[in-house]
Amino acid sequence: MASGKEIRTKIKSVQNTRKITKAMEMVAASKMRKAQERMRAARPYAEKIRRLAAHLSQANITEYQHPFLVTKDDAKRIGVIVVTTDKGLCGGLNTNVLRMTVASMKEWESQGATSISATCIGNKGYGFMQRMGVKVSSHAVQLGDTPHLEQLIGPVKVMLDAFQNGELDAVYLAYTRFINTMKQEPQVEQLLPLTGDQLGAPEGSWDYLYEPDPQVVIDELLVRYVEALVYQAVAENMASEQSARMVAMKAASDNAKNVIGELQLVYNKTRQAAITKELSEIVGGAAAV
């Protein structure tokens, strides 16, 4: 059995760890509320631009069809935008989305995909893809607690340009969707080409006057729509990150409290055994005299 001094040292160490995890839990709770507000604030813009894109895609423009709307029957070259966190200590958040991404990659390869490239948003996904040997076309790391669209446009544009130039047949988006504080779900969704399910069926038919011309307007709008989808995914992922970190740190604090209680019990038993032994020696010595 360990000595009383060793047990006291362990108790002190676990108490210090619990202070850290408790502080991280409180910080994550504060950031989580801000991240959720930011995520919800981005939803109306994403919904509005989706409706506009849906109406424009159904408009009577027979002479022009944007490359983002052209569906290819057999996708051989696939790109995937992987959204993860820059920091750890958030439970299985990154593990779950990366596991789903790897499973999707294996499925694409079984269906005949010849090449897979990745754009990584977040340090964890970037490091994982490099270790896996996946071709990383672009990446964005150290985004901070607030996502900024200008930080995402560059890496995402690499994928969009590759799709427009015919270098990719399909682009997918992997991220973690925020459901509530206790539940976050990993998602792998098709980003390009845009399908009717994504855009939705517009209510009625709108007629437009284009300035300067339909091609310029549709080109600009669909690119903004795809960027809005990626931004929304990053916002959802950040809200999920703070929620998962808060839950993980709360569990760590609770476990540390249980460990401290168990160590305290062991320490009391050890101390009691030492006292009993000393008393026995005193009584034995007095009887011998």
Legacy VTK file of the C-alpha trace (Angstrom):
# vtk DataFile Version 3.0
C-alpha trace
ASCII
DATASET POLYDATA
POINTS 289 float
0.000 0.000 0.000
1.261 3.495 -0.849
2.399 5.719 1.997
0.331 8.607 3.268
2.667 11.166 1.711
2.365 9.589 -1.751
-1.434 9.535 -1.526
-1.529 13.192 -0.413
0.635 14.086 -3.440
-1.769 12.245 -5.772
-4.774 13.994 -4.215
-3.101 17.385 -4.688
-2.290 16.541 -8.319
-5.872 15.487 -9.113
-7.217 18.615 -7.377
-5.017 20.818 -9.581
-6.217 18.951 -12.684
-9.826 19.419 -11.609
-9.296 23.163 -11.273
-8.060 23.280 -14.874
-10.918 21.197 -16.286
-13.476 23.230 -14.308
-12.068 26.468 -15.697
-12.086 25.062 -19.243
-15.705 23.959 -18.777
-16.754 27.484 -17.789
-14.842 29.074 -20.691
-16.374 26.599 -23.164
-19.861 27.332 -21.800
-19.345 31.050 -22.394
-17.972 30.536 -25.914
-20.709 28.023 -26.709
-23.462 30.609 -26.264
-21.689 33.055 -28.561
-21.020 30.341 -31.146
-24.675 29.284 -31.117
-25.827 32.890 -31.589
-23.377 33.290 -34.483
-24.573 30.062 -36.082
-28.246 31.025 -35.815
-27.512 34.530 -37.137
-25.988 33.036 -40.307
-29.015 30.858 -41.072
-31.361 33.583 -42.462
-28.720 34.698 -45.000
-28.063 31.110 -46.072
-31.802 30.463 -46.461
-32.380 33.661 -48.451
-29.521 33.027 -50.867
-30.688 29.411 -51.243
-34.141 30.607 -52.310
-32.615 33.017 -54.810
-30.388 30.292 -56.235
-33.382 27.946 -56.495
-35.415 30.510 -58.445
-32.516 31.354 -60.734
-31.766 27.695 -61.427
-35.389 27.211 -62.534
-35.578 30.404 -64.578
-36.022 30.191 -68.330
-32.440 30.624 -69.458
-32.025 27.930 -72.062
-28.813 29.320 -73.546
-26.719 29.010 -70.361
-26.293 26.392 -67.645
-23.846 26.942 -64.829
-21.206 24.196 -64.292
-22.307 23.879 -60.640
-25.693 22.588 -61.847
-24.353 20.023 -64.344
-24.630 16.508 -62.900
-22.173 13.858 -64.023
-23.261 10.225 -64.084
-19.912 8.688 -63.147
-17.799 10.655 -60.636
-14.195 9.475 -60.847
-12.373 12.473 -59.390
-13.707 13.599 -56.038
-12.855 16.474 -53.737
-13.868 16.726 -50.093
-13.858 19.771 -47.797
-13.179 18.518 -44.252
-14.152 20.840 -41.387
-12.593 20.035 -38.000
-11.336 21.960 -34.982
-7.945 23.541 -34.383
-7.776 22.351 -30.770
-8.504 19.089 -28.995
-10.149 18.237 -25.667
-13.605 18.151 -27.245
-14.479 14.478 -26.833
-15.010 12.399 -29.956
-16.064 15.345 -32.156
-13.147 15.192 -34.603
-12.821 11.419 -34.402
-16.422 10.879 -35.466
-16.353 13.199 -38.491
-12.955 11.905 -39.648
-14.098 8.295 -39.262
-17.178 9.048 -41.390
-14.994 10.818 -43.972
-12.645 7.819 -44.244
-15.638 5.472 -44.618
-17.005 7.698 -47.409
-13.612 7.685 -49.144
-13.523 3.893 -49.102
-17.050 3.818 -50.524
-16.099 6.226 -53.325
-13.068 4.095 -54.171
-15.214 0.960 -54.268
-17.522 2.761 -56.704
-14.628 3.493 -59.074
-13.150 6.800 -57.880
-9.618 7.194 -59.241
-8.466 10.221 -57.213
-9.532 11.961 -54.005
-8.241 15.355 -52.892
-9.072 17.319 -49.760
-9.407 20.870 -48.528
-8.892 20.941 -44.774
-10.423 23.588 -42.542
-9.039 23.076 -39.054
-5.702 21.813 -37.786
-6.917 18.373 -36.649
-8.275 17.403 -40.058
-5.202 18.830 -41.822
-2.826 16.708 -39.753
-5.008 13.610 -40.137
-5.219 13.884 -43.926
-1.463 14.315 -44.174
-0.890 11.195 -42.085
-3.374 9.293 -44.259
-1.468 10.266 -47.396
-4.469 12.063 -48.941
-3.646 14.854 -51.386
-4.364 18.165 -49.615
-5.130 20.818 -52.234
-5.570 23.667 -49.740
-6.083 24.266 -46.045
-7.075 26.908 -43.497
-6.032 26.612 -39.850
-6.055 28.788 -36.732
-9.455 30.331 -37.499
-9.953 31.413 -33.889
-13.294 31.462 -32.120
-15.021 33.542 -34.807
-15.064 32.302 -38.429
-14.411 34.960 -41.059
-15.479 34.382 -44.637
-12.315 35.950 -46.038
-10.272 33.224 -44.326
-12.354 30.514 -46.020
-12.742 31.930 -49.541
-9.177 31.162 -50.649
-9.029 27.450 -49.709
-12.613 26.817 -50.853
-12.007 28.585 -54.183
-9.333 26.000 -55.003
-12.016 23.291 -54.949
-14.585 25.401 -56.798
-12.124 26.296 -59.563
-11.070 22.657 -59.916
-14.727 21.640 -60.325
-15.433 24.403 -62.840
-12.334 23.486 -64.867
-13.377 19.832 -65.045
-10.591 18.583 -62.768
-13.167 17.271 -60.270
-16.452 15.479 -60.903
-17.970 15.999 -57.429
-17.215 17.905 -54.236
-18.386 16.816 -50.774
-18.524 18.656 -47.454
-17.725 16.884 -44.155
-18.513 18.670 -40.892
-20.319 18.259 -37.560
-23.880 19.554 -37.420
-25.056 21.145 -34.173
-28.283 19.565 -32.907
-28.251 20.666 -29.277
-25.801 21.013 -26.407
-25.664 17.266 -25.775
-25.865 16.053 -29.385
-23.754 16.791 -32.447
-23.916 14.703 -35.625
-21.128 14.220 -38.202
-22.271 14.832 -41.774
-20.835 14.122 -45.227
-22.972 15.931 -47.807
-22.619 16.519 -51.523
-21.706 20.142 -52.156
-21.237 20.089 -55.943
-22.907 19.614 -58.305
-25.903 21.323 -56.724
-28.992 19.129 -56.829
-32.684 19.895 -56.687
-32.873 18.461 -53.154
-30.326 21.021 -51.938
-31.861 24.030 -53.649
-35.449 22.993 -53.060
-38.449 23.610 -55.272
-39.193 27.334 -55.632
-42.699 28.540 -54.890
-44.067 29.566 -58.250
-42.003 30.887 -61.138
-40.233 34.229 -61.083
-39.180 36.278 -64.059
-35.998 38.329 -63.799
-34.370 41.289 -65.468
-30.615 40.704 -65.402
-27.980 43.411 -65.187
-25.488 43.186 -66.804
-26.455 39.726 -68.127
-27.773 36.357 -66.807
-24.431 34.544 -66.927
-22.590 37.077 -64.743
-25.412 37.198 -62.189
-25.818 33.423 -61.928
-22.047 32.819 -61.806
-21.645 35.254 -58.920
-24.740 34.115 -57.014
-24.012 30.377 -57.132
-20.430 30.929 -55.976
-21.740 33.021 -53.065
-24.281 30.309 -52.295
-21.617 27.591 -52.083
-19.423 29.844 -49.919
-22.429 30.442 -47.645
-22.884 26.664 -47.301
-19.249 26.245 -46.261
-19.420 29.183 -43.840
-22.566 27.761 -42.265
-20.833 24.372 -41.888
-17.867 26.040 -40.140
-20.226 27.962 -37.825
-22.113 24.747 -37.009
-18.800 22.965 -36.357
-17.597 25.698 -33.981
-20.844 25.593 -32.006
-20.497 21.801 -31.830
-16.871 22.144 -30.712
-17.655 24.374 -27.739
-20.621 22.216 -26.714
-18.567 19.019 -26.923
-15.695 20.624 -25.014
-18.014 21.820 -22.258
-19.527 18.338 -21.876
-16.092 16.652 -21.983
-14.617 19.003 -19.379
-17.645 18.560 -17.118
-17.202 14.785 -17.320
-13.483 15.189 -16.564
-14.247 17.387 -13.543
-16.799 14.888 -12.238
-14.359 12.016 -12.688
-11.636 13.965 -10.898
-14.018 14.563 -7.998
-14.717 10.820 -7.770
-10.999 10.007 -7.897
-10.313 12.513 -5.110
-13.009 10.864 -2.968
-11.529 7.401 -3.552
-7.990 8.584 -2.794
-9.198 10.339 0.348
-10.778 7.079 1.516
-7.554 5.162 0.862
-5.568 7.848 2.680
-7.855 7.647 5.720
-7.534 3.851 5.803
-3.747 4.064 5.528
-3.564 6.686 8.275
-5.863 4.624 10.505
-3.752 1.514 9.949
-0.600 3.444 10.878
-2.204 4.775 14.070
-3.456 1.305 15.002
0.018 -0.143 14.448
1.640 2.507 16.665
-0.918 1.909 19.417
-0.305 -1.837 19.234
3.439 -1.306 19.550
2.954 0.981 22.572
0.604 -1.479 24.267
2.958 -4.376 23.508
5.944 -2.482 24.894
4.058 -1.544 28.081
2.975 -5.174 28.615
6.555 -6.365 28.204
7.784 -3.927 30.870
LINES 1 290
289 0 1 2 3 4 5 6 7 8 9 10 11 12 13 14 15 16 17 18 19 20 21 22 23 24 25 26 27 28 29 30 31 32 33 34 35 36 37 38 39 40 41 42 43 44 45 46 47 48 49 50 51 52 53 54 55 56 57 58 59 60 61 62 63 64 65 66 67 68 69 70 71 72 73 74 75 76 77 78 79 80 81 82 83 84 85 86 87 88 89 90 91 92 93 94 95 96 97 98 99 100 101 102 103 104 105 106 107 108 109 110 111 112 113 114 115 116 117 118 119 120 121 122 123 124 125 126 127 128 129 130 131 132 133 134 135 136 137 138 139 140 141 142 143 144 145 146 147 148 149 150 151 152 153 154 155 156 157 158 159 160 161 162 163 164 165 166 167 168 169 170 171 172 173 174 175 176 177 178 179 180 181 182 183 184 185 186 187 188 189 190 191 192 193 194 195 196 197 198 199 200 201 202 203 204 205 206 207 208 209 210 211 212 213 214 215 216 217 218 219 220 221 222 223 224 225 226 227 228 229 230 231 232 233 234 235 236 237 238 239 240 241 242 243 244 245 246 247 248 249 250 251 252 253 254 255 256 257 258 259 260 261 262 263 264 265 266 267 268 269 270 271 272 273 274 275 276 277 278 279 280 281 282 283 284 285 286 287 288
